[in-house]
Every structure is written in structure tokens, then in C-alpha cells.
Amino acid sequence: MSFSHRIPFLSLLLMAVSSIMALAQNMDSSATEAPPGSTVITSDVMHSDQGSHVTVFTGKVVVTGSNFTLKCNEMTVNFTKDGKVDTITASGDVVIEQPGRITHSGQAQYFRDEDKFVLTDQPTILDNKNKISAPRITIFRTKQQMITDGGKTTTVLGSQAIGGDSSAPSTESK
């Protein structure tokens, strides 16, 4: 092939490569942008086994949903055979942040059938100015109920919760 015949070929090749690179950039940017209402999970490693319907995320796991963020060291998600989340177990420095509330525990489990969370390994819930800690805290989301068990429960209510002195001088600057 003569040099003059190579120029159109090289031009076509360069155009194809630049088109592929532009497409890859668009794919990369759309992969990081989740549609509204989505849940995004990032981690250092993910291992998914379709046969057993289990996915394990390890290393700096961050789950971001529409009204919460969960951080932990490892998270195991068990799926039903039709691909719906069945149970979730987050472990290792579990922190769940929601508007006005932050939860710390060593382990947090979610059970879809009962729509409940079970927090263990020194769980603490800071809800506005109130604090609850117990060996085990169970939260039933749809029922808006909470049960603590397994030993001593400590509940600290903010100063305004029960007969707090609302006439005390404010410490806020104006």
C-alpha cells in the first residue's frame, strides 16, 4: 500500500479511535451519575455469586440512598431468587446517617420481610438531642417502633424533652 493510500486509512482509524474515546468518556460519566431515587454502593472490592444470590462488598463501603448514608467495613447482601434484597448485614464500624439522626454500631442487620433493623455490638443512636444505647436495638421501620434488649439500656433525653428549663439563657450567638 502506498503512502497516499495510507492517509485515508489513518484518518479513518484516528476518527474511529476518537469516537470510541468520546463514547467511553460519556459512559464513564453516566456510570457515576445515578438516577434520582437510586441507591449507590461503593467499595474497594465486590464479590457477587449469582448461584448463591449473595454479594459481598468489602473495604471502605459507602451506601448512599435518597435519605441516608451507611458506612462500614463489610456488607453482605442476600437476594431472593427473583433478585430482590432479602437481608443485609453491615459490619465493622457501622455508621448510618439520616437527617437529624446518626447511628453507630459494630453490626447492623436488615430483614426485608419484617422491615426491621437489628443493631448490635455497642449500638448508639443519636436522634437530635436524644441518645439511646443498649447491647441490642431493634427498629421496626413501618411500625415506627424500637425495642432494646440484652442488658442495660441508657436513654439520655435532651434538655427540652422533659421539663427542661426553656428560660435558661441561650448559648447561640445572634
N, C-alpha and C positions, 0 to 999 in steps of 0.2 A: 504494500500500500504506500503510495507516495505521500509526501508531507502535505500537499494541498488537499488530499482526500482525508487526512487525519484531522484537519481543523474542524470540519463539521461534526465529526465523531466526538472530538474532545469537547466541543461546545455543548453537544447533547449530553455528554457524560457529566459535565460541570452543572448544567441545568438540572439534571436528574438528582445529583448529589445535593444541590442547594434546596431543591424541593423536598427531598427526604429529610434534610436537616430542619427545615421550617416546620414540616409536619411533626417531627419528633419534639421540637420546642413547644408546639401547640399541645401535643399530647401530654408533655411533662407539666405544663401549666394547668391543664384541665384536670390532671390526676390529683393535684394538690388542692383544687377548689371543689369542695363538696357541695352538693345541692342543699338548700335550706331544709332543716329537719333531720339531716343525716347525722350519724354517729361516726366519728373518725377515730381510729385506733392507730397509734404509732408505737413502735418498739424497736429494740435493737435486732431481735430475731423473732420470726414467726414460724411455727411448725403446724401444719394442718394435715390431718389424716381423715380423708373422706370416708374411708371404710368404717372407722370407729366414731365418726361425727364429732371429732374433738379438734379444737385449735388452741395452741398454747403460745402466748406472747411472753417474751422474756426480755429483761433489760430495759430500764427506763420506760416503762409502759405508761402511756398517757391516753386516756379515753376522753374525748370531748363530744358532748351532746348539746342539744339546744338549751338546756338549763343546768348543766352540771359538768364538772371535770373530775375525773378519777385518775390518780397517780398511784403506781405500785411497782414492785419489782417483777412480779409474775402474775399473769392472768390466764386461767383456763376456762374456755367456753365450750360447753357441751350443747350440741344441737339435736333437735328431733330429726327423725328420718325425712321430714318434709322441709328441713332447712331452717326452722325457727329456733331461736335461742331457748334452751331449756333451763340450764343452770350456768352460773358464772361464779368462779372462785378467784378473788384477787388476794394476793398475799405479799407480805414484806413491805412495811412502811406504807400502808394504805392510807391515802388522803382523798376524801371526797368533798369537793367544794360546790356549794349551791348558793344562790343569793341569800344572804343572811345566816348561812349555816356552814360549818366546816366539821368534818368527822375524821378522827384519827383512829386507826386500829391496826393490829398485826394481820388480821384477815377479815375479809368481807365476802359473804356468800349471798347470791341472789337466786331465788327459786321462782320461776315464772308461774307455775300452777297456783301458788299461793300469793303471788305478787308480794313477796317479803324479802327483806334483807336480814341476815344474821351477822352481827359484828362480834368478833371475839379477839382475844389477845390484847387486853387492856384498851378496850374501846372508850372513846370520849367523844361526846357530841357538844359542840359549842353552837348554840342557837340564839342568835342576837346576844343578849347579855346573860343567858342562862347556860348552865353546864351540867351534863349528866355523864357519869362514868360508872361502869359496872363490869363484872367479868364477862357478861354476855348481854347484848342488847339486840332485841328482835323488833323490827319495824315492819308493820303491815301497811303497805302504801295505800291501797284502795280503801281500807277501813280507817285510815288515819289513827292507828293505834301503835303503842310501843309497850314492850314488856322487857323488864330487866330481870335477870336471874343469875344463879351460880355463886352468890355470895353478896358481899356488901355493895349496895348502890349508894352513890353520893350524888345529890342533886343540889346545885347552887343556883338560887334564883337571883336575878338582877335586882338592884335596889328598888326599882319601881314595881316589881312583881307583887309583893305582899306588904302593903303598908309602908313602903319606903318613904323617906322624907322628901317629898317633892318640893318643899320650901327651902331645902338646902341650897346654898349658893351654887350657881353653875360654874363649872370649870372651863366652859367653852369661851373662847375669845370672840368678841363681836366685831 
